[in-house]
Amino acid sequence: GNEGPGPIDTLEEILERNEEWAAAQDPAFLRGLVPAQRPSYMWLGCSDSRIPPNKVLGVGPGEVFVHRDIANVVHWSDVSSMAVLEYAVASFGGEACRGVWALWVRGGEGSNGGSSAWAD
């Protein structure tokens, strides 16, 4: 079933719902989200709005790093996907997985260009 309060008709309604959500949150919960994220998992998933990754996985905010795209396709020529993967490996997996890190660093000369191509 649909868990939300119903369809959204205007941008103002989205902003109102966001304000209501923020007002209903425990300030301690929000302060707990401030430190740097250190998720153990990365979700590569479809952009389908019916599939919220944290609900499907049963995890809270900050527990999974999420990248969503059309049809769950990750291709080497997609600079957005490559930037996300590069960031995730550099930020969360670089120290733990040197094999994956080696995919992004060529002979010590730097990135494969995923994030730099996206930023350009």
Residue, then its C-alpha position, 0 to 999 in steps of 0.5 A: g500500500n501507499e504509506g503517504p498522505g496522498p498525491i501532491d498537487t503543488l510545489e507549495e504542498i511539497l514544501e508544507r509537508n517537508e516543514e511538517w516532517a521537520a517539525a515532527q522530528d526529534p532534534a536529537f535524531l536530526r543532530g545524529l545525522v550531522p556527523a559524516q556518513r559512514p555507511s557499510y553498504m551502497w545501494l545501486g537501484c532504480s529511480d522508481s519512486r515506489i521503491p524507497p531504499n531505506k524502507v526496502l532494506g529496513v535501515g535508517p538514514g545514513e546506513v546505506f549510500v544510495h545511487r538511483d538511476i533509470a532501470n538500474v543501469v550502471h555503465w562506464s560511460d555514465v559520468s554520474s554513476m562513475a562519480v558516485l562509485e568513485y566517491a563511495v570507494a574513496s570515502f567509504g571503501g578505500e581503506a578496506c578494499r584496495g582491489v576496488w580502489a585500484l580500479w579507480v587509481r591508475g598507476g598512482e596518477g589519480s582518478n579515472g575521471g568519473s567525478s571530475a568529468w561529472a563536475d566539469 
